[in-house]
Amino acid sequence: MNDTTQVERTYRALTERFGPVGRTLSRLIRPTFVAPAGKVFVWADFSGIESRVLPWLADSDGAEDILDVFRENDADPSLPDNYIRQAAKILRKPESEVTKAERQSHGKIPTLALGFGGANGALAAMARAYGAFFTEAEETEIVVDWRDTNTWAVRFWDQVWDAFLWCKENPGDAREVGMLTFYFNPSYLGGTLFMVLPDGTWLSYPSLRWEERERKDKTTGEVYVRTQLTYRSGRARVGLWRGLVVNNAVQGTAACLLRHTLSTIDADGRYDVLLHTHDECLVCVDDAEGPAAAAYLVEVMSTPPEWAPGLPLAVEATIADYYTKTAEE
């Protein structure tokens, strides 16, 4: 019992000092990569890439307003950023009165959690990841407020899903939504729906069909049968809904941006990319060359490719002896 109590006290102390322990431990993976003597790591990452790609893909008036916020803040970082403006809308208070904690809880967390059609569950999961907590009533209120202040996103989800279903029922005919194009080929891999991304990359949903699936209500525990559109992924079948398709589009486009970055750097031949993650790439250079390498990465990554006109990109570069992550992600 005493051992258990001591463990609990230690766990609480670590959580209070560093935040969620699991998240803290995950941060210790990157520092295991250390630059050789006389060298430094230089890496750059896209800032808020998903939050920028989503409205850009939607290509609508309301979405363009969000992109304008990014453009204004990129040009003048002293202006309230998108998270502050979102928090102000949800909290119904002036932007100048939004605290750092409120920017996180009512700006950043809802923006990251709710952009792909998620609701209370997605918000709660994202809040836990950032060490925050909302009551069920607060979750519902934030979800409603976020959707009310981002009607362009809700409309985009619906338009994407409508196009997805329409193409399924109209083989051979393409349909465009924002920057995306959908097309269904009934004879390919048991019937495959393709989503074409802005750079021409095709995401596929093979063996697409409706089927009855058992579901369980997470709140009541009740098991029920629901008809759902599914596709084959490896040996399993995955259920589809509007949020998943939009998420695929955004993450896929972000991956295309990173591939463009990697191919540009490789073609230039000035630096060799040592490693990359979903939104950043890293090179290893002599100590003295660190600032020049950082400036180069920022220039390459903040320049949109030809297929992404109007997409505002912001990039942050870091120079260090070992690979790490900033305190606020």
C-alpha positions as CSV (number, residue, x, y, z in Angstrom):
1,M,0.0,0.0,0.0
2,N,2.8,2.4,0.9
3,D,4.6,1.6,-2.4
4,T,1.4,2.3,-4.3
5,T,0.9,5.6,-2.5
6,Q,4.5,6.6,-3.2
7,V,4.0,5.8,-6.9
8,E,0.9,7.8,-7.0
9,R,2.6,10.8,-5.3
10,T,5.5,10.5,-7.8
11,Y,3.1,10.3,-10.7
12,R,1.2,13.4,-9.6
13,A,4.4,15.3,-9.0
14,L,5.7,14.5,-12.5
15,T,2.3,15.4,-14.1
16,E,2.2,18.7,-12.3
17,R,5.7,19.6,-13.4
18,F,5.9,18.2,-16.9
19,G,2.3,17.6,-18.0
20,P,0.9,14.2,-19.1
21,V,3.6,11.6,-18.4
22,G,3.0,9.6,-21.6
23,R,3.5,12.7,-23.7
24,T,6.6,13.7,-21.7
25,L,8.1,10.3,-22.3
26,S,7.4,10.5,-26.0
27,R,9.4,13.7,-26.1
28,L,12.5,11.8,-24.8
29,I,12.7,9.8,-28.1
30,R,13.9,12.7,-30.3
31,P,16.9,13.7,-28.0
32,T,18.4,10.3,-28.5
33,F,19.5,11.6,-31.9
34,V,22.7,13.6,-31.3
35,A,24.8,15.5,-33.9
36,P,28.5,14.4,-34.2
37,A,31.2,16.6,-32.7
38,G,31.6,19.8,-34.7
39,K,28.2,19.4,-36.3
40,V,24.7,20.6,-35.6
41,F,21.2,19.5,-36.5
42,V,19.1,22.0,-38.4
43,W,15.4,21.3,-39.0
44,A,12.4,23.2,-40.1
45,D,8.7,22.4,-39.7
46,F,5.5,23.8,-41.2
47,S,3.6,25.8,-38.6
48,G,-0.1,24.8,-38.2
49,I,-0.1,23.0,-41.5
50,E,-3.4,21.1,-41.0
51,S,-5.1,24.3,-39.9
52,R,-3.9,26.0,-43.1
53,V,-4.5,23.2,-45.6
54,L,-8.1,22.6,-44.5
55,P,-9.5,26.0,-45.4
56,W,-7.3,26.2,-48.5
57,L,-8.8,22.9,-49.8
58,A,-12.3,24.2,-49.0
59,D,-11.7,27.2,-51.3
60,S,-14.7,29.2,-50.1
61,D,-15.4,32.7,-48.9
62,G,-15.5,31.8,-45.2
63,A,-12.4,29.6,-45.6
64,E,-10.6,32.4,-47.3
65,D,-11.2,34.6,-44.2
66,I,-9.3,32.1,-42.1
67,L,-6.5,32.1,-44.6
68,D,-6.4,35.9,-44.4
69,V,-5.9,35.6,-40.6
70,F,-2.8,33.4,-41.3
71,R,-1.5,35.8,-43.9
72,E,-1.9,38.8,-41.6
73,N,-0.3,37.1,-38.7
74,D,2.6,35.7,-40.8
75,A,3.3,39.3,-42.0
76,D,2.9,40.7,-38.5
77,P,3.3,38.2,-35.6
78,S,2.2,40.8,-33.1
79,L,-1.3,40.5,-34.4
80,P,-3.7,38.0,-32.7
81,D,-3.2,34.6,-34.3
82,N,-5.9,32.2,-35.4
83,Y,-6.1,30.5,-32.0
84,I,-6.6,33.7,-30.2
85,R,-9.3,34.8,-32.5
86,Q,-11.0,31.5,-32.3
87,A,-10.9,31.6,-28.5
88,A,-12.3,35.1,-28.4
89,K,-15.3,34.0,-30.5
90,I,-16.0,31.0,-28.3
91,L,-15.6,32.9,-25.1
92,R,-17.3,35.9,-26.5
93,K,-14.7,38.3,-25.3
94,P,-12.2,40.8,-26.9
95,E,-9.2,39.3,-28.5
96,S,-7.0,41.4,-26.3
97,E,-8.4,39.8,-23.2
98,V,-7.8,36.2,-24.2
99,T,-5.2,34.7,-21.9
100,K,-2.4,32.2,-22.9
101,A,-4.3,29.4,-21.2
102,E,-7.6,30.3,-23.0
103,R,-5.7,30.5,-26.3
104,Q,-4.7,26.9,-25.7
105,S,-8.0,25.6,-24.2
106,H,-10.6,27.4,-26.4
107,G,-8.5,28.2,-29.4
108,K,-5.8,25.6,-30.2
109,I,-7.5,22.5,-28.8
110,P,-10.9,23.1,-30.6
111,T,-9.2,24.0,-33.8
112,L,-7.1,20.9,-33.9
113,A,-9.8,18.6,-32.6
114,L,-12.9,19.7,-34.5
115,G,-11.7,20.5,-38.0
116,F,-12.4,17.0,-39.3
117,G,-16.0,16.7,-38.1
118,G,-15.2,15.4,-34.6
119,A,-17.4,16.3,-31.6
120,N,-17.2,15.8,-27.9
121,G,-15.1,12.7,-28.0
122,A,-12.5,14.2,-30.3
123,L,-12.4,17.4,-28.2
124,A,-11.9,15.4,-25.0
125,A,-9.1,13.3,-26.5
126,M,-7.3,16.4,-27.8
127,A,-7.7,18.1,-24.4
128,R,-6.2,15.1,-22.6
129,A,-3.2,15.2,-25.0
130,Y,-2.6,18.8,-23.9
131,G,-3.3,18.3,-20.2
132,A,-6.6,20.1,-20.3
133,F,-10.1,19.0,-19.1
134,F,-13.6,20.0,-20.0
135,T,-16.9,18.9,-18.4
136,E,-19.4,17.3,-20.7
137,A,-21.5,20.4,-20.8
138,E,-18.4,22.5,-21.7
139,E,-17.5,20.1,-24.4
140,T,-20.9,20.4,-26.0
141,E,-20.9,24.1,-25.8
142,I,-17.4,24.4,-27.4
143,V,-18.3,22.0,-30.2
144,V,-21.5,24.0,-31.0
145,D,-19.7,27.4,-30.8
146,W,-16.8,26.2,-33.0
147,R,-19.2,24.9,-35.7
148,D,-21.3,28.1,-35.5
149,T,-18.1,30.2,-36.0
150,N,-16.8,27.9,-38.8
151,T,-19.7,27.2,-41.0
152,W,-17.4,27.0,-44.0
153,A,-15.9,23.8,-42.5
154,V,-19.2,22.2,-41.8
155,R,-20.3,23.0,-45.3
156,F,-17.1,21.6,-46.7
157,W,-17.5,18.3,-44.8
158,D,-21.0,17.9,-46.2
159,Q,-19.9,18.8,-49.8
160,V,-17.1,16.3,-49.7
161,W,-19.3,13.5,-48.4
162,D,-22.1,14.3,-50.9
163,A,-19.5,14.2,-53.7
164,F,-18.2,10.9,-52.4
165,L,-21.6,9.3,-52.3
166,W,-22.7,10.8,-55.6
167,C,-19.6,9.4,-57.5
168,K,-20.3,6.0,-56.0
169,E,-23.7,6.1,-57.6
170,N,-22.5,7.7,-60.8
171,P,-19.5,5.6,-62.0
172,G,-17.3,7.3,-64.5
173,D,-18.4,10.9,-63.7
174,A,-16.1,13.2,-61.8
175,R,-17.1,15.7,-59.3
176,E,-15.1,18.6,-57.8
177,V,-15.3,20.1,-54.3
178,G,-13.0,22.9,-53.5
179,M,-9.5,21.8,-54.6
180,L,-10.5,18.1,-54.6
181,T,-11.8,15.8,-57.4
182,F,-13.7,12.6,-56.9
183,Y,-14.1,9.7,-59.3
184,F,-15.5,6.1,-59.1
185,N,-14.2,3.2,-61.2
186,P,-16.5,0.2,-60.6
187,S,-14.2,-2.3,-62.4
188,Y,-11.0,-1.5,-60.5
189,L,-10.2,-3.6,-57.4
190,G,-13.9,-4.4,-56.8
191,G,-15.0,-0.9,-57.3
192,T,-12.6,1.9,-56.2
193,L,-13.4,5.5,-55.5
194,F,-10.5,7.9,-56.1
195,M,-9.9,11.3,-54.5
196,V,-7.5,13.4,-56.5
197,L,-5.5,15.9,-54.5
198,P,-4.4,19.3,-55.8
199,D,-0.9,18.0,-56.9
200,G,-2.5,15.1,-58.9
201,T,-1.9,12.4,-56.2
202,W,-4.7,9.8,-56.1
203,L,-6.0,8.5,-52.8
204,S,-7.9,5.2,-53.4
205,Y,-10.8,3.5,-51.5
206,P,-10.9,0.0,-53.0
207,S,-13.7,-2.5,-52.8
208,L,-16.1,0.2,-51.8
209,R,-19.5,-1.1,-50.6
210,W,-22.3,-0.7,-48.1
211,E,-22.5,-3.2,-45.3
212,E,-24.2,-3.8,-42.0
213,R,-21.9,-3.4,-39.0
214,E,-22.3,-3.8,-35.3
215,R,-21.6,-0.7,-33.3
216,K,-21.5,0.0,-29.6
217,D,-22.7,3.2,-28.0
218,K,-19.7,4.4,-25.9
219,T,-22.1,6.1,-23.4
220,T,-24.8,3.5,-22.9
221,G,-23.0,0.4,-24.0
222,E,-25.9,-0.5,-26.2
223,V,-25.0,-2.6,-29.3
224,Y,-26.8,-1.8,-32.5
225,V,-26.5,-2.5,-36.2
226,R,-25.7,0.3,-38.6
227,T,-25.4,0.3,-42.4
228,Q,-22.1,2.0,-43.3
229,L,-20.0,2.6,-46.4
230,T,-16.7,0.7,-46.1
231,Y,-13.6,0.0,-48.1
232,R,-10.7,-2.5,-47.9
233,S,-7.5,-1.5,-46.2
234,G,-5.1,-4.4,-46.1
235,R,-6.9,-7.4,-44.7
236,A,-9.5,-5.3,-42.8
237,R,-12.4,-3.2,-43.8
238,V,-12.7,0.4,-42.6
239,G,-15.9,2.4,-42.1
240,L,-16.1,5.7,-43.8
241,W,-17.7,9.0,-42.8
242,R,-17.3,12.6,-43.9
243,G,-14.7,13.5,-41.2
244,L,-12.4,10.6,-42.2
245,V,-12.5,11.5,-45.9
246,V,-11.7,15.2,-45.1
247,N,-8.9,14.2,-42.8
248,N,-7.4,12.0,-45.5
249,A,-7.5,14.9,-47.9
250,V,-5.8,17.3,-45.5
251,Q,-3.2,14.9,-44.3
252,G,-2.6,13.7,-47.8
253,T,-2.1,17.2,-49.1
254,A,0.3,18.0,-46.2
255,A,2.3,14.9,-47.1
256,C,2.4,16.1,-50.7
257,L,3.9,19.4,-49.4
258,L,6.6,17.5,-47.5
259,R,7.4,15.4,-50.6
260,H,7.7,18.5,-52.6
261,T,10.1,19.9,-50.0
262,L,12.2,16.7,-50.0
263,S,12.4,16.5,-53.8
264,T,13.3,20.2,-54.1
265,I,16.2,19.9,-51.5
266,D,17.4,16.7,-53.2
267,A,17.4,18.3,-56.7
268,D,19.3,21.3,-55.4
269,G,22.0,19.1,-53.9
270,R,23.1,21.6,-51.3
271,Y,22.1,19.5,-48.3
272,D,21.2,15.9,-47.6
273,V,18.0,15.3,-45.6
274,L,19.0,13.1,-42.7
275,L,15.4,12.4,-41.5
276,H,11.9,13.8,-41.7
277,T,8.6,13.5,-39.8
278,H,5.1,14.3,-41.0
279,D,5.7,18.1,-41.1
280,E,9.5,18.7,-40.8
281,C,12.8,17.7,-42.3
282,L,16.3,17.7,-40.7
283,V,19.8,18.2,-42.1
284,C,23.2,17.9,-40.4
285,V,25.8,20.5,-41.1
286,D,29.0,22.0,-39.7
287,D,28.5,24.3,-36.7
288,A,29.3,27.5,-38.7
289,E,26.8,26.6,-41.4
290,G,23.8,26.3,-39.2
291,P,22.2,29.7,-39.8
292,A,22.6,29.4,-43.6
293,A,21.0,26.0,-43.6
294,A,18.1,27.2,-41.4
295,A,17.5,30.1,-43.8
296,Y,17.6,27.8,-46.8
297,L,15.1,25.4,-45.3
298,V,12.7,28.2,-44.4
299,E,12.9,29.6,-47.9
300,V,12.2,26.3,-49.6
301,M,9.4,25.2,-47.3
302,S,7.6,28.6,-47.1
303,T,7.4,28.8,-50.9
304,P,4.2,27.1,-52.1
305,P,4.6,24.7,-55.0
306,E,3.0,25.6,-58.3
307,W,0.0,23.4,-57.6
308,A,-0.8,25.3,-54.3
309,P,-1.3,28.9,-55.3
310,G,-2.6,31.1,-52.4
311,L,-1.7,28.6,-49.7
312,P,-0.1,30.6,-46.9
313,L,2.9,28.6,-45.4
314,A,4.8,29.5,-42.3
315,V,8.0,27.7,-41.3
316,E,10.0,27.6,-38.1
317,A,13.7,26.5,-38.1
318,T,15.7,25.2,-35.2
319,I,19.5,24.7,-34.7
320,A,20.6,22.4,-32.0
321,D,23.2,19.8,-31.0
322,Y,20.4,17.2,-30.6
323,Y,17.0,16.6,-32.0
324,T,14.2,17.9,-29.8
325,K,10.8,19.5,-29.9
326,T,9.6,22.9,-28.5
327,A,7.6,23.0,-25.3
328,E,4.4,23.9,-27.2
329,E,3.5,21.8,-30.2
